[in-house]
Amino acid sequence: MSVIIRLQNLAWSANALDIRQFFRGLSIPEGGVHIVGGELGDAFIAF
């Protein structure tokens, strides 16, 4: 079973590599970082 979390208020400059580095040590599968952006700076991360 996958766990998916929602991140909010990300900086506009944040990218998938930044998110992966923040969660280093945790297993994020290929394609597991989905940056939506928008007004809330949303991203969804699958573990």
C-alpha positions in Angstrom: 0.0 0.0 0.0 1.4 3.4 -0.9 1.2 6.4 1.4 0.6 9.8 -0.4 1.2 13.1 1.4 0.3 16.6 0.3 2.8 19.4 0.6 1.6 23.0 0.5 3.2 26.4 0.3 6.2 25.2 -1.7 8.4 27.9 -3.2 7.9 28.5 -6.9 11.5 27.5 -7.5 11.0 24.0 -5.8 11.5 21.1 -8.1 11.3 17.3 -7.8 15.0 17.0 -6.9 14.6 19.5 -4.0 11.7 17.4 -2.6 13.6 14.1 -3.0 16.6 15.6 -1.2 14.3 16.9 1.6 13.0 13.3 2.1 16.4 11.6 1.6 16.5 8.3 3.3 12.9 7.5 2.4 11.9 5.5 -0.6 10.1 7.6 -3.3 9.4 5.6 -6.4 10.1 6.9 -9.9 7.3 9.2 -10.8 6.3 9.6 -7.1 6.7 13.4 -7.0 3.8 15.3 -8.5 4.2 19.1 -8.4 0.9 20.8 -9.0 1.9 24.4 -8.1 -1.0 26.8 -8.2 -1.8 29.4 -5.6 -1.1 27.0 -2.7 2.2 25.6 -4.1 0.9 22.0 -3.9 2.8 18.8 -4.5 1.8 15.2 -3.8 4.5 12.7 -2.8 4.1 8.9 -3.0 6.1 6.7 -0.7 
